[in-house]
Amino acid sequence: MSDKIDVRTVMTGNDGKLFIFDGKERILLAEIKDYEIKASFGNIEYQPLGDVQEYSIPNKVKFTLTFSGAVVRDDILMDPILKKLAEGEIPKYDFQSTATRSLDKKEQKLTLRNCIPNGDFDIMTLKAGEVITRQQSFTINSIPVFEEILSIGK
């Protein structure tokens, strides 16, 4: 086994895609420029009497998905969100993130279920001379699941 990385196995953002499930099929969100899936861990700080050390006790985790992209359609996200809100409901979505390695076509696939809009959610933001984009943020109300994982040499 080599002590060096085979750079052919390294992927870039060009290898990734983000999909949304509409209840029937998986739809590519081709207009997305960038996205992030993050886990934020929270701990309770605890220092027992007579001990100078403070400890962290694992307490919680929150998963988020944020993305931005060009405004090319409203039928997949914005229209359903506004319609659900008019009915007094907060909509939920399922997403899937993929990345396909060029070298061997192996795919990393991560499914995100029960995602709800969170925080500031662009509806319409325009700047003269720039592409119209939206930034959107979701809380992922389930633990993300790897449907397919990447490995080297397997």
Residue pairs with C-beta under 8 A, 6 or more apart in sequence:
6 103
6 152
8 102
8 103
9 101
9 103
9 152
11 99
11 100
11 101
11 102
13 34
15 99
15 100
15 101
15 102
16 35
16 97
16 98
16 99
17 28
17 29
17 30
17 97
17 98
17 99
18 28
18 29
18 32
18 35
18 67
18 95
18 96
18 97
18 98
19 26
19 27
19 28
19 29
19 95
19 96
19 97
19 98
20 26
20 27
20 29
20 76
20 77
20 93
20 94
20 95
20 96
21 27
21 93
21 94
21 95
21 96
22 76
26 96
27 76
29 67
29 69
29 76
31 69
31 70
31 71
31 72
31 73
32 67
32 68
32 69
33 67
33 68
33 69
33 70
33 133
34 67
34 68
34 69
35 65
35 66
35 67
35 68
35 97
36 64
36 65
36 66
36 67
37 63
37 64
37 65
37 97
37 110
37 112
37 140
37 144
38 63
38 64
38 66
39 61
39 62
39 63
40 61
40 62
40 63
40 64
41 58
41 60
41 61
42 59
42 60
42 61
42 62
43 56
43 57
43 58
43 59
44 56
44 57
44 59
45 54
45 55
45 56
45 57
46 54
46 55
46 56
46 57
47 53
47 54
47 55
48 55
62 139
63 112
63 139
63 140
63 142
63 143
63 144
64 118
64 137
64 138
64 139
64 140
65 95
65 112
65 115
65 137
65 138
65 140
66 135
66 136
66 137
66 138
67 135
67 136
68 122
68 133
68 134
68 135
68 136
69 133
69 134
70 131
70 132
70 133
71 132
71 133
71 134
77 93
77 136
78 123
78 134
80 91
81 91
81 117
81 121
84 90
84 91
85 91
90 116
90 117
91 116
91 117
92 114
92 115
92 116
92 141
93 115
93 116
93 138
94 111
94 112
94 113
94 114
94 115
95 111
95 112
95 115
95 138
96 109
96 110
96 111
96 112
96 147
97 108
97 109
97 110
97 112
98 107
98 108
98 109
98 110
99 107
99 108
99 150
100 106
100 107
100 108
101 107
101 108
101 150
106 148
106 150
106 151
107 148
107 150
108 146
108 148
108 149
108 150
109 146
109 147
109 148
110 144
110 145
110 146
110 147
111 144
111 145
111 147
112 138
112 140
112 142
112 144
113 140
113 141
113 142
113 145
114 140
114 141
114 142
115 138
115 139
115 140
115 141
116 138
116 139
116 141
117 136
117 137
117 138
118 137
118 138
118 139
119 137
120 135
120 137
121 136
121 137
122 133
122 134
122 135
122 136
123 134
124 134
125 132
125 133
125 134
125 135
126 132
